[in-house]
């Protein structure tokens, strides 16, 4: 695990993850952070335990006569030889399973590259590779953006974010992240609405790239 993580998941995100109410893209960022952070993993276990107690107190629910048979059949269809994904360089195991042979880095301007990952349609998620010393154009948010640092670090007007740190941005936040010198900054970023870039060219590029 990574020590000295400074920026953690919020309580609503942990509760949403435990309850299964987050978009798949957000679930991926949350799961990836939890795999790196002892504190958030412990907090998540508490929310899971609370959810389990709530289910026990909810009473029984009628099930079809073939429910057990159908469940066992689905289990039998699983691949017994499947290998659990392992950390691949800066990419933790929960993320590695989303990185398929068709996942490719693509330039989006200013030296920045992105790799789109396929999830549900309630939100989108991508890997961003920002060259050291490069700034992401100044922007605001029309929704929520989760940004998890996997390699390098970036700073903005609010703080510094290094490996394992997660920044949670909403409609009230405007910033211009700048990758620190050293390693290129690689982030996992999920959004549930397009970013609000302030410059004309970044706005055009954002629409083209779906950011």
Secondary structure, DSSP 8 states (H G I E B T S, - for coil): --S-------HHHHHHHHHT-S-HHHHHHHHHHHHH-HHHHHHHHHHHHHHHHHHHTT------TTHHHHHHHHHHTS-TT------BTTB-HHHHTT--TT---EEEETTEEEEEE---TTSEEEEEEE-TT-B---EEESS-EEEEEEESEEE-SS-EEETT-EEEE-TT--B--EE-SSS-EEEEEEESS-EEESSHHHHHHHHHHT-
